[in-house]
Amino acid sequence: MRLCELYWNLIPYDWRLGQLWYRIKCFCWHRYTTVKPRYLDHTWIDRCDILPHMMFEILSQFIEEECAPGCVEWYGECGHKVGDKYVRDEMQELYDWWHQVYNKAYPKRTDDFWNIALQHRPDREWIPLEDGNYSWEHSWNNVTDEQLYQQNVDNVIKLEDNMNAQLKTNLHRLIEIMPYMWT
């Protein structure tokens, strides 16, 4: 038996030089299984907030890196549809919503409401209670400040509820197109 045949017959596929080099490159440089969401820092974040960021980052990377014209026919007779839309149009709509609305317009609007609310916030001081604990005592400068503060806090709550409902809907839409995210 020749040396070449011995190599192909005795050494398992995963332990061959080409495969070892590929695995080393993937581990060191091309970390295909590691996803870093672009809108999150490396600081602590709740898991319920990481999940949508991860899912939409995977969609974003798929569109930016793999959806180039090529072997997949997105439109036409062979194009897949979800409902009455082509899958590629659905992907692009979710991508645009994530980058333009959720991560740009939504934070700016909530910041605007909070900034207005904080301009009219009450003066607070700690009041000792009979059981030894403390409580905040709010005192407003005038009735208008109290109304403006409450109105802007209510606006932030409504905006967050609306955005959470949109996020939940769009996550469901993303799950529906998941089988088509291959090239």
FENHUUR-V632259 format. One record per helix or strand of 3 or more residues. SS is the DSSP state (a for helix, b for strand). FROM is the first residue (numbers start at 1). TO is the last residue. Records with the same first field share a line. If there is no record, write none. Layout:
SS->FROM-TO / FROM-TO
//
This chain:
a->3-10 / 13-15 / 17-28 / 47-66 / 87-119 / 143-180
b->123-128 / 134-139
//
